[in-house]
Amino acid sequence: MTNLTLLATYQTEFEAELVHTKLEREGIEAMLEAQERSNMIPSLDYAGGYHIYVEPEDFERAKAIIESPDDDLTDEMEEA
């Protein structure tokens, strides 16, 4: 994976992991990144958020997958 494009940022690791897993199940390779800031300010949980990156050629399809009104991530959250 080179020259990745930022697809989305989530505030919780749980939410980011759900999206990451969904993309991978759809055949889109994705990378999840978080910058740990808890060492500096222990009361904050990854203040910068959790970033999901994809290959530029997968960006539009990945965006459509995560924005689809037919896809309700809350269903997957209940299963987890």
PyMOL Python script that loads the backbone (N, CA, C, O; Angstrom):
from pymol import cmd

cmd.read_pdbstr("""\
ATOM      1  N   MET A   1       0.858  -1.176   0.000  1.00  0.00           N
ATOM      2  CA  MET A   1       0.000   0.000   0.000  1.00  0.00           C
ATOM      3  C   MET A   1       0.900   1.234   0.000  1.00  0.00           C
ATOM      4  O   MET A   1       1.678   1.468   0.924  1.00  0.00           O
ATOM      5  N   THR A   2       0.762   2.006  -1.064  1.00  0.00           N
ATOM      6  CA  THR A   2       1.545   3.244  -1.168  1.00  0.00           C
ATOM      7  C   THR A   2       0.645   4.387  -1.570  1.00  0.00           C
ATOM      8  O   THR A   2      -0.428   4.173  -2.134  1.00  0.00           O
ATOM      9  N   ASN A   3       1.081   5.609  -1.279  1.00  0.00           N
ATOM     10  CA  ASN A   3       0.316   6.805  -1.632  1.00  0.00           C
ATOM     11  C   ASN A   3      -1.137   6.700  -1.190  1.00  0.00           C
ATOM     12  O   ASN A   3      -2.051   6.894  -1.991  1.00  0.00           O
ATOM     13  N   LEU A   4      -1.343   6.400   0.055  1.00  0.00           N
ATOM     14  CA  LEU A   4      -2.690   6.196   0.578  1.00  0.00           C
ATOM     15  C   LEU A   4      -3.455   7.515   0.700  1.00  0.00           C
ATOM     16  O   LEU A   4      -2.868   8.588   0.839  1.00  0.00           O
ATOM     17  N   THR A   5      -4.771   7.400   0.642  1.00  0.00           N
ATOM     18  CA  THR A   5      -5.668   8.542   0.765  1.00  0.00           C
ATOM     19  C   THR A   5      -6.497   8.380   2.034  1.00  0.00           C
ATOM     20  O   THR A   5      -7.015   7.299   2.315  1.00  0.00           O
ATOM     21  N   LEU A   6      -6.615   9.458   2.792  1.00  0.00           N
ATOM     22  CA  LEU A   6      -7.428   9.433   4.000  1.00  0.00           C
ATOM     23  C   LEU A   6      -8.895   9.311   3.614  1.00  0.00           C
ATOM     24  O   LEU A   6      -9.431  10.159   2.901  1.00  0.00           O
ATOM     25  N   LEU A   7      -9.534   8.261   4.085  1.00  0.00           N
ATOM     26  CA  LEU A   7     -10.946   8.024   3.800  1.00  0.00           C
ATOM     27  C   LEU A   7     -11.831   8.637   4.866  1.00  0.00           C
ATOM     28  O   LEU A   7     -12.802   9.326   4.552  1.00  0.00           O
ATOM     29  N   ALA A   8     -11.498   8.388   6.137  1.00  0.00           N
ATOM     30  CA  ALA A   8     -12.356   8.870   7.222  1.00  0.00           C
ATOM     31  C   ALA A   8     -11.589   8.862   8.529  1.00  0.00           C
ATOM     32  O   ALA A   8     -10.577   8.176   8.674  1.00  0.00           O
ATOM     33  N   THR A   9     -12.092   9.643   9.484  1.00  0.00           N
ATOM     34  CA  THR A   9     -11.535   9.683  10.830  1.00  0.00           C
ATOM     35  C   THR A   9     -12.662   9.430  11.813  1.00  0.00           C
ATOM     36  O   THR A   9     -13.743  10.006  11.697  1.00  0.00           O
ATOM     37  N   TYR A  10     -12.403   8.566  12.780  1.00  0.00           N
ATOM     38  CA  TYR A  10     -13.401   8.219  13.791  1.00  0.00           C
ATOM     39  C   TYR A  10     -12.842   8.528  15.168  1.00  0.00           C
ATOM     40  O   TYR A  10     -11.630   8.477  15.381  1.00  0.00           O
ATOM     41  N   GLN A  11     -13.718   8.845  16.089  1.00  0.00           N
ATOM     42  CA  GLN A  11     -13.290   9.199  17.433  1.00  0.00           C
ATOM     43  C   GLN A  11     -13.028   7.998  18.323  1.00  0.00           C
ATOM     44  O   GLN A  11     -12.293   8.102  19.304  1.00  0.00           O
ATOM     45  N   THR A  12     -13.621   6.858  17.993  1.00  0.00           N
ATOM     46  CA  THR A  12     -13.412   5.675  18.829  1.00  0.00           C
ATOM     47  C   THR A  12     -12.761   4.563  18.015  1.00  0.00           C
ATOM     48  O   THR A  12     -12.974   4.444  16.809  1.00  0.00           O
ATOM     49  N   GLU A  13     -11.973   3.764  18.695  1.00  0.00           N
ATOM     50  CA  GLU A  13     -11.319   2.634  18.048  1.00  0.00           C
ATOM     51  C   GLU A  13     -12.352   1.609  17.582  1.00  0.00           C
ATOM     52  O   GLU A  13     -12.202   1.010  16.517  1.00  0.00           O
ATOM     53  N   PHE A  14     -13.385   1.412  18.372  1.00  0.00           N
ATOM     54  CA  PHE A  14     -14.433   0.447  18.046  1.00  0.00           C
ATOM     55  C   PHE A  14     -15.076   0.768  16.702  1.00  0.00           C
ATOM     56  O   PHE A  14     -15.216  -0.103  15.842  1.00  0.00           O
ATOM     57  N   GLU A  15     -15.463   2.023  16.534  1.00  0.00           N
ATOM     58  CA  GLU A  15     -16.101   2.470  15.291  1.00  0.00           C
ATOM     59  C   GLU A  15     -15.150   2.305  14.109  1.00  0.00           C
ATOM     60  O   GLU A  15     -15.553   1.829  13.047  1.00  0.00           O
ATOM     61  N   ALA A  16     -13.898   2.695  14.289  1.00  0.00           N
ATOM     62  CA  ALA A  16     -12.911   2.586  13.215  1.00  0.00           C
ATOM     63  C   ALA A  16     -12.663   1.129  12.841  1.00  0.00           C
ATOM     64  O   ALA A  16     -12.530   0.807  11.661  1.00  0.00           O
ATOM     65  N   GLU A  17     -12.601   0.254  13.826  1.00  0.00           N
ATOM     66  CA  GLU A  17     -12.390  -1.170  13.556  1.00  0.00           C
ATOM     67  C   GLU A  17     -13.559  -1.765  12.776  1.00  0.00           C
ATOM     68  O   GLU A  17     -13.354  -2.594  11.889  1.00  0.00           O
ATOM     69  N   LEU A  18     -14.777  -1.350  13.099  1.00  0.00           N
ATOM     70  CA  LEU A  18     -15.949  -1.847  12.355  1.00  0.00           C
ATOM     71  C   LEU A  18     -15.867  -1.465  10.886  1.00  0.00           C
ATOM     72  O   LEU A  18     -16.099  -2.294  10.006  1.00  0.00           O
ATOM     73  N   VAL A  19     -15.539  -0.212  10.627  1.00  0.00           N
ATOM     74  CA  VAL A  19     -15.438   0.259   9.241  1.00  0.00           C
ATOM     75  C   VAL A  19     -14.283  -0.444   8.536  1.00  0.00           C
ATOM     76  O   VAL A  19     -14.425  -0.865   7.388  1.00  0.00           O
ATOM     77  N   HIS A  20     -13.162  -0.574   9.198  1.00  0.00           N
ATOM     78  CA  HIS A  20     -11.996  -1.247   8.631  1.00  0.00           C
ATOM     79  C   HIS A  20     -12.349  -2.677   8.228  1.00  0.00           C
ATOM     80  O   HIS A  20     -12.020  -3.119   7.127  1.00  0.00           O
ATOM     81  N   THR A  21     -13.017  -3.391   9.121  1.00  0.00           N
ATOM     82  CA  THR A  21     -13.419  -4.767   8.844  1.00  0.00           C
ATOM     83  C   THR A  21     -14.393  -4.834   7.678  1.00  0.00           C
ATOM     84  O   THR A  21     -14.272  -5.709   6.821  1.00  0.00           O
ATOM     85  N   LYS A  22     -15.350  -3.927   7.638  1.00  0.00           N
ATOM     86  CA  LYS A  22     -16.336  -3.908   6.553  1.00  0.00           C
ATOM     87  C   LYS A  22     -15.646  -3.698   5.207  1.00  0.00           C
ATOM     88  O   LYS A  22     -15.960  -4.390   4.238  1.00  0.00           O
ATOM     89  N   LEU A  23     -14.720  -2.763   5.138  1.00  0.00           N
ATOM     90  CA  LEU A  23     -14.005  -2.502   3.888  1.00  0.00           C
ATOM     91  C   LEU A  23     -13.221  -3.732   3.449  1.00  0.00           C
ATOM     92  O   LEU A  23     -13.233  -4.096   2.274  1.00  0.00           O
ATOM     93  N   GLU A  24     -12.550  -4.360   4.383  1.00  0.00           N
ATOM     94  CA  GLU A  24     -11.768  -5.549   4.049  1.00  0.00           C
ATOM     95  C   GLU A  24     -12.669  -6.678   3.543  1.00  0.00           C
ATOM     96  O   GLU A  24     -12.292  -7.411   2.629  1.00  0.00           O
ATOM     97  N   ARG A  25     -13.860  -6.819   4.137  1.00  0.00           N
ATOM     98  CA  ARG A  25     -14.813  -7.842   3.668  1.00  0.00           C
ATOM     99  C   ARG A  25     -15.305  -7.551   2.264  1.00  0.00           C
ATOM    100  O   ARG A  25     -15.670  -8.466   1.525  1.00  0.00           O
ATOM    101  N   GLU A  26     -15.315  -6.271   1.893  1.00  0.00           N
ATOM    102  CA  GLU A  26     -15.750  -5.871   0.550  1.00  0.00           C
ATOM    103  C   GLU A  26     -14.588  -5.913  -0.453  1.00  0.00           C
ATOM    104  O   GLU A  26     -14.746  -5.537  -1.614  1.00  0.00           O
ATOM    105  N   GLY A  27     -13.427  -6.372   0.011  1.00  0.00           N
ATOM    106  CA  GLY A  27     -12.280  -6.510  -0.879  1.00  0.00           C
ATOM    107  C   GLY A  27     -11.439  -5.260  -1.023  1.00  0.00           C
ATOM    108  O   GLY A  27     -10.626  -5.162  -1.943  1.00  0.00           O
ATOM    109  N   ILE A  28     -11.622  -4.302  -0.125  1.00  0.00           N
ATOM    110  CA  ILE A  28     -10.839  -3.071  -0.173  1.00  0.00           C
ATOM    111  C   ILE A  28      -9.797  -3.122   0.938  1.00  0.00           C
ATOM    112  O   ILE A  28     -10.128  -3.221   2.120  1.00  0.00           O
ATOM    113  N   GLU A  29      -8.545  -3.053   0.537  1.00  0.00           N
ATOM    114  CA  GLU A  29      -7.462  -3.047   1.510  1.00  0.00           C
ATOM    115  C   GLU A  29      -7.444  -1.680   2.191  1.00  0.00           C
ATOM    116  O   GLU A  29      -7.422  -0.645   1.526  1.00  0.00           O
ATOM    117  N   ALA A  30      -7.455  -1.690   3.507  1.00  0.00           N
ATOM    118  CA  ALA A  30      -7.483  -0.440   4.263  1.00  0.00           C
ATOM    119  C   ALA A  30      -6.452  -0.495   5.380  1.00  0.00           C
ATOM    120  O   ALA A  30      -6.099  -1.566   5.875  1.00  0.00           O
ATOM    121  N   MET A  31      -5.979   0.685   5.763  1.00  0.00           N
ATOM    122  CA  MET A  31      -5.027   0.777   6.858  1.00  0.00           C
ATOM    123  C   MET A  31      -5.619   1.654   7.949  1.00  0.00           C
ATOM    124  O   MET A  31      -6.138   2.737   7.676  1.00  0.00           O
ATOM    125  N   LEU A  32      -5.538   1.188   9.168  1.00  0.00           N
ATOM    126  CA  LEU A  32      -6.051   1.929  10.325  1.00  0.00           C
ATOM    127  C   LEU A  32      -4.864   2.492  11.084  1.00  0.00           C
ATOM    128  O   LEU A  32      -3.917   1.770  11.397  1.00  0.00           O
ATOM    129  N   GLU A  33      -4.916   3.793  11.382  1.00  0.00           N
ATOM    130  CA  GLU A  33      -3.817   4.441  12.088  1.00  0.00           C
ATOM    131  C   GLU A  33      -4.366   5.305  13.214  1.00  0.00           C
ATOM    132  O   GLU A  33      -5.384   5.980  13.058  1.00  0.00           O
ATOM    133  N   ALA A  34      -3.684   5.274  14.339  1.00  0.00           N
ATOM    134  CA  ALA A  34      -4.039   6.134  15.462  1.00  0.00           C
ATOM    135  C   ALA A  34      -2.755   6.685  16.052  1.00  0.00           C
ATOM    136  O   ALA A  34      -1.767   5.968  16.213  1.00  0.00           O
ATOM    137  N   GLN A  35      -2.786   7.960  16.369  1.00  0.00           N
ATOM    138  CA  GLN A  35      -1.628   8.564  17.018  1.00  0.00           C
ATOM    139  C   GLN A  35      -1.905   8.607  18.507  1.00  0.00           C
ATOM    140  O   GLN A  35      -2.800   9.316  18.966  1.00  0.00           O
ATOM    141  N   GLU A  36      -1.142   7.854  19.242  1.00  0.00           N
ATOM    142  CA  GLU A  36      -1.375   7.783  20.684  1.00  0.00           C
ATOM    143  C   GLU A  36      -0.937   9.075  21.351  1.00  0.00           C
ATOM    144  O   GLU A  36       0.212   9.500  21.238  1.00  0.00           O
ATOM    145  N   ARG A  37      -1.874   9.679  22.040  1.00  0.00           N
ATOM    146  CA  ARG A  37      -1.590  10.895  22.781  1.00  0.00           C
ATOM    147  C   ARG A  37      -1.873  10.706  24.263  1.00  0.00           C
ATOM    148  O   ARG A  37      -1.753  11.642  25.054  1.00  0.00           O
ATOM    149  N   SER A  38      -2.246   9.498  24.628  1.00  0.00           N
ATOM    150  CA  SER A  38      -2.614   9.247  26.015  1.00  0.00           C
ATOM    151  C   SER A  38      -1.423   9.401  26.956  1.00  0.00           C
ATOM    152  O   SER A  38      -1.608   9.635  28.150  1.00  0.00           O
ATOM    153  N   ASN A  39      -0.200   9.271  26.433  1.00  0.00           N
ATOM    154  CA  ASN A  39       0.975   9.473  27.284  1.00  0.00           C
ATOM    155  C   ASN A  39       1.100  10.924  27.711  1.00  0.00           C
ATOM    156  O   ASN A  39       1.543  11.218  28.821  1.00  0.00           O
ATOM    157  N   MET A  40       0.706  11.835  26.819  1.00  0.00           N
ATOM    158  CA  MET A  40       0.825  13.252  27.123  1.00  0.00           C
ATOM    159  C   MET A  40      -0.327  13.729  27.991  1.00  0.00           C
ATOM    160  O   MET A  40      -0.121  14.455  28.963  1.00  0.00           O
ATOM    161  N   ILE A  41      -1.532  13.324  27.641  1.00  0.00           N
ATOM    162  CA  ILE A  41      -2.724  13.739  28.370  1.00  0.00           C
ATOM    163  C   ILE A  41      -3.567  12.495  28.607  1.00  0.00           C
ATOM    164  O   ILE A  41      -4.403  12.154  27.771  1.00  0.00           O
ATOM    165  N   PRO A  42      -3.366  11.815  29.719  1.00  0.00           N
ATOM    166  CA  PRO A  42      -4.036  10.530  29.954  1.00  0.00           C
ATOM    167  C   PRO A  42      -5.559  10.582  29.892  1.00  0.00           C
ATOM    168  O   PRO A  42      -6.190   9.551  29.658  1.00  0.00           O
ATOM    169  N   SER A  43      -6.165  11.739  30.092  1.00  0.00           N
ATOM    170  CA  SER A  43      -7.619  11.812  30.083  1.00  0.00           C
ATOM    171  C   SER A  43      -8.206  11.807  28.674  1.00  0.00           C
ATOM    172  O   SER A  43      -9.416  11.652  28.508  1.00  0.00           O
ATOM    173  N   LEU A  44      -7.370  11.973  27.672  1.00  0.00           N
ATOM    174  CA  LEU A  44      -7.856  11.981  26.290  1.00  0.00           C
ATOM    175  C   LEU A  44      -7.607  10.627  25.643  1.00  0.00           C
ATOM    176  O   LEU A  44      -6.537  10.039  25.801  1.00  0.00           O
ATOM    177  N   ASP A  45      -8.588  10.146  24.924  1.00  0.00           N
ATOM    178  CA  ASP A  45      -8.457   8.875  24.216  1.00  0.00           C
ATOM    179  C   ASP A  45      -8.228   9.169  22.742  1.00  0.00           C
ATOM    180  O   ASP A  45      -9.177   9.399  21.993  1.00  0.00           O
ATOM    181  N   TYR A  46      -6.986   9.162  22.334  1.00  0.00           N
ATOM    182  CA  TYR A  46      -6.629   9.417  20.938  1.00  0.00           C
ATOM    183  C   TYR A  46      -7.314  10.672  20.409  1.00  0.00           C
ATOM    184  O   TYR A  46      -8.209  10.601  19.566  1.00  0.00           O
ATOM    185  N   ALA A  47      -6.884  11.813  20.914  1.00  0.00           N
ATOM    186  CA  ALA A  47      -7.487  13.095  20.559  1.00  0.00           C
ATOM    187  C   ALA A  47      -7.493  13.338  19.050  1.00  0.00           C
ATOM    188  O   ALA A  47      -8.372  14.029  18.536  1.00  0.00           O
ATOM    189  N   GLY A  48      -6.525  12.776  18.347  1.00  0.00           N
ATOM    190  CA  GLY A  48      -6.468  12.966  16.906  1.00  0.00           C
ATOM    191  C   GLY A  48      -7.406  12.055  16.148  1.00  0.00           C
ATOM    192  O   GLY A  48      -7.617  12.240  14.949  1.00  0.00           O
ATOM    193  N   GLY A  49      -7.964  11.088  16.815  1.00  0.00           N
ATOM    194  CA  GLY A  49      -8.887  10.164  16.176  1.00  0.00           C
ATOM    195  C   GLY A  49      -8.173   8.979  15.546  1.00  0.00           C
ATOM    196  O   GLY A  49      -6.947   8.868  15.580  1.00  0.00           O
ATOM    197  N   TYR A  50      -8.971   8.112  14.978  1.00  0.00           N
ATOM    198  CA  TYR A  50      -8.502   6.916  14.297  1.00  0.00           C
ATOM    199  C   TYR A  50      -8.739   7.121  12.813  1.00  0.00           C
ATOM    200  O   TYR A  50      -9.872   7.330  12.379  1.00  0.00           O
ATOM    201  N   HIS A  51      -7.668   7.061  12.039  1.00  0.00           N
ATOM    202  CA  HIS A  51      -7.735   7.363  10.612  1.00  0.00           C
ATOM    203  C   HIS A  51      -7.744   6.084   9.792  1.00  0.00           C
ATOM    204  O   HIS A  51      -6.994   5.148  10.069  1.00  0.00           O
ATOM    205  N   ILE A  52      -8.596   6.055   8.784  1.00  0.00           N
ATOM    206  CA  ILE A  52      -8.636   4.928   7.858  1.00  0.00           C
ATOM    207  C   ILE A  52      -8.189   5.433   6.492  1.00  0.00           C
ATOM    208  O   ILE A  52      -8.733   6.395   5.950  1.00  0.00           O
ATOM    209  N   TYR A  53      -7.183   4.754   5.956  1.00  0.00           N
ATOM    210  CA  TYR A  53      -6.621   5.100   4.651  1.00  0.00           C
ATOM    211  C   TYR A  53      -6.879   3.968   3.670  1.00  0.00           C
ATOM    212  O   TYR A  53      -6.906   2.795   4.042  1.00  0.00           O
ATOM    213  N   VAL A  54      -7.070   4.347   2.397  1.00  0.00           N
ATOM    214  CA  VAL A  54      -7.242   3.366   1.324  1.00  0.00           C
ATOM    215  C   VAL A  54      -6.410   3.798   0.126  1.00  0.00           C
ATOM    216  O   VAL A  54      -5.946   4.936   0.049  1.00  0.00           O
ATOM    217  N   GLU A  55      -6.232   2.882  -0.794  1.00  0.00           N
ATOM    218  CA  GLU A  55      -5.556   3.205  -2.053  1.00  0.00           C
ATOM    219  C   GLU A  55      -6.413   4.220  -2.812  1.00  0.00           C
ATOM    220  O   GLU A  55      -7.640   4.144  -2.758  1.00  0.00           O
ATOM    221  N   PRO A  56      -5.791   5.168  -3.519  1.00  0.00           N
ATOM    222  CA  PRO A  56      -6.562   6.172  -4.258  1.00  0.00           C
ATOM    223  C   PRO A  56      -7.594   5.581  -5.216  1.00  0.00           C
ATOM    224  O   PRO A  56      -8.688   6.124  -5.367  1.00  0.00           O
ATOM    225  N   GLU A  57      -7.244   4.467  -5.865  1.00  0.00           N
ATOM    226  CA  GLU A  57      -8.189   3.870  -6.821  1.00  0.00           C
ATOM    227  C   GLU A  57      -9.393   3.220  -6.130  1.00  0.00           C
ATOM    228  O   GLU A  57     -10.399   2.946  -6.784  1.00  0.00           O
ATOM    229  N   ASP A  58      -9.305   2.972  -4.828  1.00  0.00           N
ATOM    230  CA  ASP A  58     -10.416   2.390  -4.078  1.00  0.00           C
ATOM    231  C   ASP A  58     -11.245   3.438  -3.337  1.00  0.00           C
ATOM    232  O   ASP A  58     -12.276   3.112  -2.748  1.00  0.00           O
ATOM    233  N   PHE A  59     -10.801   4.688  -3.365  1.00  0.00           N
ATOM    234  CA  PHE A  59     -11.409   5.728  -2.541  1.00  0.00           C
ATOM    235  C   PHE A  59     -12.908   5.895  -2.793  1.00  0.00           C
ATOM    236  O   PHE A  59     -13.691   5.861  -1.843  1.00  0.00           O
ATOM    237  N   GLU A  60     -13.319   6.073  -4.029  1.00  0.00           N
ATOM    238  CA  GLU A  60     -14.736   6.333  -4.339  1.00  0.00           C
ATOM    239  C   GLU A  60     -15.622   5.160  -3.924  1.00  0.00           C
ATOM    240  O   GLU A  60     -16.693   5.355  -3.349  1.00  0.00           O
ATOM    241  N   ARG A  61     -15.174   3.961  -4.216  1.00  0.00           N
ATOM    242  CA  ARG A  61     -15.955   2.776  -3.834  1.00  0.00           C
ATOM    243  C   ARG A  61     -16.036   2.641  -2.311  1.00  0.00           C
ATOM    244  O   ARG A  61     -17.097   2.335  -1.766  1.00  0.00           O
ATOM    245  N   ALA A  62     -14.914   2.870  -1.632  1.00  0.00           N
ATOM    246  CA  ALA A  62     -14.891   2.789  -0.168  1.00  0.00           C
ATOM    247  C   ALA A  62     -15.799   3.845   0.447  1.00  0.00           C
ATOM    248  O   ALA A  62     -16.522   3.564   1.403  1.00  0.00           O
ATOM    249  N   LYS A  63     -15.766   5.041  -0.089  1.00  0.00           N
ATOM    250  CA  LYS A  63     -16.614   6.133   0.405  1.00  0.00           C
ATOM    251  C   LYS A  63     -18.086   5.753   0.240  1.00  0.00           C
ATOM    252  O   LYS A  63     -18.892   5.963   1.147  1.00  0.00           O
ATOM    253  N   ALA A  64     -18.424   5.203  -0.903  1.00  0.00           N
ATOM    254  CA  ALA A  64     -19.808   4.783  -1.148  1.00  0.00           C
ATOM    255  C   ALA A  64     -20.235   3.699  -0.162  1.00  0.00           C
ATOM    256  O   ALA A  64     -21.375   3.695   0.301  1.00  0.00           O
ATOM    257  N   ILE A  65     -19.337   2.793   0.154  1.00  0.00           N
ATOM    258  CA  ILE A  65     -19.655   1.706   1.091  1.00  0.00           C
ATOM    259  C   ILE A  65     -19.944   2.256   2.476  1.00  0.00           C
ATOM    260  O   ILE A  65     -20.918   1.851   3.111  1.00  0.00           O
ATOM    261  N   ILE A  66     -19.114   3.172   2.954  1.00  0.00           N
ATOM    262  CA  ILE A  66     -19.316   3.658   4.323  1.00  0.00           C
ATOM    263  C   ILE A  66     -20.434   4.687   4.429  1.00  0.00           C
ATOM    264  O   ILE A  66     -20.950   4.925   5.521  1.00  0.00           O
ATOM    265  N   GLU A  67     -20.816   5.301   3.309  1.00  0.00           N
ATOM    266  CA  GLU A  67     -21.890   6.300   3.336  1.00  0.00           C
ATOM    267  C   GLU A  67     -23.240   5.745   2.906  1.00  0.00           C
ATOM    268  O   GLU A  67     -24.242   6.459   2.942  1.00  0.00           O
ATOM    269  N   SER A  68     -23.277   4.490   2.505  1.00  0.00           N
ATOM    270  CA  SER A  68     -24.503   3.882   2.005  1.00  0.00           C
ATOM    271  C   SER A  68     -25.599   3.880   3.076  1.00  0.00           C
ATOM    272  O   SER A  68     -25.373   3.401   4.187  1.00  0.00           O
ATOM    273  N   PRO A  69     -26.787   4.415   2.749  1.00  0.00           N
ATOM    274  CA  PRO A  69     -27.884   4.377   3.714  1.00  0.00           C
ATOM    275  C   PRO A  69     -28.384   2.950   3.955  1.00  0.00           C
ATOM    276  O   PRO A  69     -29.035   2.680   4.964  1.00  0.00           O
ATOM    277  N   ASP A  70     -28.081   2.053   3.041  1.00  0.00           N
ATOM    278  CA  ASP A  70     -28.484   0.651   3.197  1.00  0.00           C
ATOM    279  C   ASP A  70     -27.602  -0.070   4.193  1.00  0.00           C
ATOM    280  O   ASP A  70     -27.956  -1.139   4.691  1.00  0.00           O
ATOM    281  N   ASP A  71     -26.452   0.517   4.484  1.00  0.00           N
ATOM    282  CA  ASP A  71     -25.503  -0.117   5.395  1.00  0.00           C
ATOM    283  C   ASP A  71     -25.617   0.536   6.760  1.00  0.00           C
ATOM    284  O   ASP A  71     -25.251   1.699   6.931  1.00  0.00           O
ATOM    285  N   ASP A  72     -26.115  -0.196   7.712  1.00  0.00           N
ATOM    286  CA  ASP A  72     -26.271   0.321   9.059  1.00  0.00           C
ATOM    287  C   ASP A  72     -25.234  -0.331   9.960  1.00  0.00           C
ATOM    288  O   ASP A  72     -25.379  -1.489  10.352  1.00  0.00           O
ATOM    289  N   LEU A  73     -24.187   0.419  10.286  1.00  0.00           N
ATOM    290  CA  LEU A  73     -23.120  -0.134  11.115  1.00  0.00           C
ATOM    291  C   LEU A  73     -23.602  -0.511  12.503  1.00  0.00           C
ATOM    292  O   LEU A  73     -22.958  -1.305  13.188  1.00  0.00           O
ATOM    293  N   THR A  74     -24.735   0.054  12.930  1.00  0.00           N
ATOM    294  CA  THR A  74     -25.226  -0.287  14.263  1.00  0.00           C
ATOM    295  C   THR A  74     -25.610  -1.754  14.339  1.00  0.00           C
ATOM    296  O   THR A  74     -25.509  -2.348  15.413  1.00  0.00           O
ATOM    297  N   ASP A  75     -26.046  -2.364  13.240  1.00  0.00           N
ATOM    298  CA  ASP A  75     -26.332  -3.793  13.228  1.00  0.00           C
ATOM    299  C   ASP A  75     -25.078  -4.582  13.574  1.00  0.00           C
ATOM    300  O   ASP A  75     -25.125  -5.531  14.357  1.00  0.00           O
ATOM    301  N   GLU A  76     -23.945  -4.177  12.979  1.00  0.00           N
ATOM    302  CA  GLU A  76     -22.699  -4.869  13.244  1.00  0.00           C
ATOM    303  C   GLU A  76     -22.232  -4.608  14.663  1.00  0.00           C
ATOM    304  O   GLU A  76     -21.624  -5.482  15.281  1.00  0.00           O
ATOM    305  N   MET A  77     -22.503  -3.423  15.192  1.00  0.00           N
ATOM    306  CA  MET A  77     -22.112  -3.112  16.558  1.00  0.00           C
ATOM    307  C   MET A  77     -22.840  -4.007  17.545  1.00  0.00           C
ATOM    308  O   MET A  77     -22.267  -4.431  18.548  1.00  0.00           O
ATOM    309  N   GLU A  78     -24.109  -4.295  17.259  1.00  0.00           N
ATOM    310  CA  GLU A  78     -24.893  -5.141  18.144  1.00  0.00           C
ATOM    311  C   GLU A  78     -24.382  -6.578  18.132  1.00  0.00           C
ATOM    312  O   GLU A  78     -24.453  -7.276  19.143  1.00  0.00           O
ATOM    313  N   GLU A  79     -23.862  -7.020  16.973  1.00  0.00           N
ATOM    314  CA  GLU A  79     -23.349  -8.377  16.860  1.00  0.00           C
ATOM    315  C   GLU A  79     -22.015  -8.548  17.560  1.00  0.00           C
ATOM    316  O   GLU A  79     -21.688  -9.644  18.016  1.00  0.00           O
ATOM    317  N   ALA A  80     -21.234  -7.466  17.651  1.00  0.00           N
ATOM    318  CA  ALA A  80     -19.879  -7.542  18.215  1.00  0.00           C
ATOM    319  C   ALA A  80     -19.889  -7.748  19.712  1.00  0.00           C
ATOM    320  O   ALA A  80     -18.828  -7.832  20.331  1.00  0.00           O
TER     321      ALA A  80
END
""", "prot")
cmd.dss("prot")
cmd.show_as("cartoon", "prot")
cmd.util.cbc("prot")
cmd.orient("prot")
